[in-house]
């Protein structure tokens, strides 16, 4: 398999999303990619055990992408080796009535992972500058003071929202949350193929909704909103990674590889030392148990 430099996927300067590749060659067949993922996720799961014992950091993995980009299957494949107590997945759908009675970031804040754990956001706080930007009428349901009509939702509104999201993420990081943001980047042609597969395979029919086709008509608007969001919110503390995702197996491996390599940079994450009392008397404790 080709050696991959993970920094090539990190957004460090403004990007033109139409110029970013949706596919990548790893010089590997399906079996090799599956094997590479298995090896990497096993190491990642071991690191999570250490994170849990250390208890000072948490990890937040944010996944965004167009419909059919592979978020659900990526979560299943990348995190399947984790201890179930060590990872919590949240899928953010249309806000509930209760959620709409709070600031738009509230439901994301209360879902943040506790120290020692991974949190995965399947769709994220960025829905608030993506879906709502394509469909600004949704903003009216938030009952925000001074927002009484669509005319009140101008460019300054979206810029303020992105500033708030940046502040939200900076606060997370400053308090011990390691933030990863992945945009699973697929082509319009690949989405068409995946939607057709959902329709042509009976066991996949449940995944399809007529609204998928309506949203597909807005492809260019969504791409434009993603571009603006990524360019305005990729920071050193909470960078975006754009993952070529036309090949699901390659995308899963790349996400796992980035997580693994970047988390190893946190060299202070170690298992706690054994207390002097336990270390001194460990043989005695073993003997006592064996004599029961």
Residue, then its C-alpha position, 0 to 999 in steps of 0.5 A: x500500500x502506498x505511504x500516505x502523508x495525512x497532512x495533504x488532507x488538512x485544510x490550512x488555506x482557503x480551498x475551492x471545493x470543486x478542485x478537491x479530489x473525491x477519489x484517491x489511489x492507495x495502490x491497494x485492492x479491497x482486501x489490502x485496504x480492509x486489512x490496513x483498516x483492521x490493523x489501524x483501528x486495533x491500535x486506535x482502540x488500544x489508545x482509547x483504553x489509555x485515554x480512558x485511564x488517563x482521564x484528562x482528554x476527550x476526543x470529538x470526531x465530527x463527520x459531515x458529508x452529502x447524503x450517501x457519503x458513508x458516515x454511518x458505515x464509517x462509524x461502524x467500521x472505524x470504531x467497532x473495536x472500541x470498548x463500548x463504554x469508550x465511545x458515544x455516537x450522536x446523530x443530529x437530525x431535525x431539531x426537536x421542539x425542546x432543542x429549538x427552545x435553546x441556543x442552536x449550539x445547546x444540543x451539541x454542547x450537552x452531547x460533548x464527550x466526557x473526559x476519557x471518551x470519544x464522541x462521534x457527531x454524525x452530522x454536527x454543529x455545521x448543520x446550522x450553517x449548511x442545511x439552514x443556509x440552503x433552507x433559511x426558512x428553517x431559521x425562522x423556527x428558532x425564534x431568534x430575536x430580531x429575525x422576523x423574516x428571510x430578509x433579516x438573514x443576511x451574510x452578517x448572520x452567517x458570518x456571526x454563526x461561523x464565528x460562534x462555532x469557532x469560539x465553541x470549538x476553541x473553548x472545547x480544545x482549551x478544556x481538553x477536547x481534541x477535535x477532528x472534523x472530517x468532510x467526506x467528499x464524494x462526487x455527484x456521480x458517485x452519489x447518483x450510483x449510491x442512490x440507485x443502489x438504495x432503490x435497486x436493492x430491496x434491503x436498502x430501500x428503507x434508506x431512500x427518501x423522496x427528499x433525497x432527490x429534492x436535496x440532490x437538485x441543490x447540489x451546487x448550493x450545498x457545495x458552496x455552503x460547505x466551501x464557505x464553512x470549511x474555509x471559515x472554520x478550519x483552524x489550527x486548534x480544530x482543523x478540517x480534513x477533506x477525505x476523498x470518499x468515492x471509495x468507502x474503504x479508502x475513506x475509512x482507512x484514511x480517517x482511522x490513519x489520521x486519528x491514529x497518527x495525530x493522537x500519538x502526538x499527545x505523548x502525555x496520555x499514559x496509563x496512571x502509575x500504580x500506587x506504591x502500596x499496590x506495587x509493594x504488595x502485589x505478590x501478597x495480593x496475588x497469593x491471597x486471591x489464590x488461597x481463596 
